[in-house]
């Protein structure tokens, strides 16, 4: 079961209304087997329909992605859909290759105009009253003072990307947003993962790379994506001079300085470091994510026993 929920997204959003609408849309939806590994047919896609002025700042996008993924995940967890994929999509995403079993769409004229670009078997409508005003340009003027969409031609990020989850998707979405042409993704090679917990549930390198490519293509199909195995601390950022920026999570921010120190030693320009907030984390708990790869592997291991 693949479900799409389409929201008008202008100005300062009302997250309480977003939660109420999403909860109401999903109350009678039955996805695949709840705690089992989901198939490609199972997903919840949250689509933000907006004008060109509503999503121009990475600061604003970082804020809303964290809130939307967190709210949606909490709702799914209430129904024990622990592993159901969530995708938050917006202008420029690849809707041609998505077929929804059910599409929920609000009754606003702007969304109805966009309806023809979506593919679905069944549609239902809801009333959306207060998800922002088109008179504004974002959640606040402070959030939108810097237009950094497509700021860099070449951007990099890295990670394990095992059982790609909400935190990974936020990182990848932010990196795609900032990049106009070429996104280099370092994926940790298997030889560096031998000490991971529940390692028997680790996805192999090729599977993790495929998941990254599939998601980035879904979010921003215009990007050229390169997957590079990480075999050391810096990965491709230590060897590719064209990279302009590095996207990191707050828990891995120290790695950005290591990268720039290495680049300086190798006579390459330093990278702009963009820090993305960790989903559900705070400084006191070490910026742990709400649903980490380790937790996903644990859930899979327990389910199979």
HUPENOR-V454013 format. One record per backbone hydrogen bond with DSSP energy under -0.5 kcal/mol. NH is the residue of the N-H (numbers start at 1). CO is the residue of the C=O. Records with the same first field share a line. If there is no record, write none. Layout:
NH = CO, CO
This chain:
3 = 43
4 = 102
5 = 45
6 = 104
7 = 5, 47
9 = 49
10 = 131
13 = 11
15 = 13
18 = 14
19 = 15
20 = 16
21 = 17
22 = 18
23 = 19
24 = 20
25 = 21
26 = 22
27 = 23
29 = 26
31 = 29
42 = 39
43 = 1, 41
44 = 85
45 = 3, 43
46 = 44, 87
47 = 5, 45
48 = 89
49 = 7, 47
50 = 48
54 = 51
60 = 143
61 = 57
62 = 58
63 = 59
64 = 60
65 = 61
66 = 62
67 = 63
68 = 64
69 = 65
70 = 66
71 = 67
72 = 68
73 = 69
74 = 70
75 = 71
76 = 72
77 = 73
78 = 74
79 = 75, 76
80 = 77
81 = 76
82 = 80
83 = 34
84 = 81
85 = 42
87 = 44
89 = 46, 87
93 = 90
94 = 218
95 = 93
98 = 95
100 = 119
101 = 2
102 = 2
103 = 122
104 = 4
105 = 103, 124
106 = 6
107 = 126
112 = 108
113 = 109
114 = 110
115 = 111, 112
116 = 113
117 = 114
118 = 115
121 = 100
122 = 101
124 = 103
126 = 105
128 = 126
129 = 127
136 = 133
144 = 140
145 = 142
147 = 145
148 = 56, 146
149 = 56
150 = 177
151 = 148
152 = 178
155 = 182
156 = 245
157 = 184
159 = 186
164 = 161
169 = 165
170 = 166
171 = 167
172 = 168
173 = 169
174 = 170
175 = 171
176 = 172
177 = 173
178 = 174
179 = 175, 176
180 = 152
181 = 153
182 = 153
183 = 224
184 = 155, 182
185 = 183, 226
186 = 157, 184
187 = 185, 228
188 = 159
189 = 230
192 = 189
193 = 190
196 = 193
199 = 196
201 = 198
202 = 199
208 = 204
209 = 205
210 = 206
211 = 207
212 = 208
213 = 209
214 = 210
215 = 211
216 = 212
217 = 213
218 = 214
219 = 215
220 = 216
221 = 92
223 = 220
224 = 181
225 = 223
226 = 183
228 = 185, 226
230 = 187
231 = 229
237 = 234
238 = 235
239 = 236
240 = 236
241 = 239
243 = 240
244 = 154
245 = 154
246 = 272
247 = 156
248 = 246, 274
250 = 276
252 = 249
253 = 250
255 = 252
256 = 252, 253
257 = 253, 254
258 = 254
259 = 255
260 = 256
261 = 257
262 = 258
263 = 259
264 = 260
265 = 261
266 = 262
267 = 264
268 = 263
272 = 244
274 = 246, 272
275 = 273
276 = 248
281 = 278
285 = 282
286 = 283
287 = 282
288 = 285
290 = 279
296 = 292
297 = 293
298 = 294
299 = 295
300 = 296
301 = 297
302 = 298
303 = 299
304 = 300
305 = 301
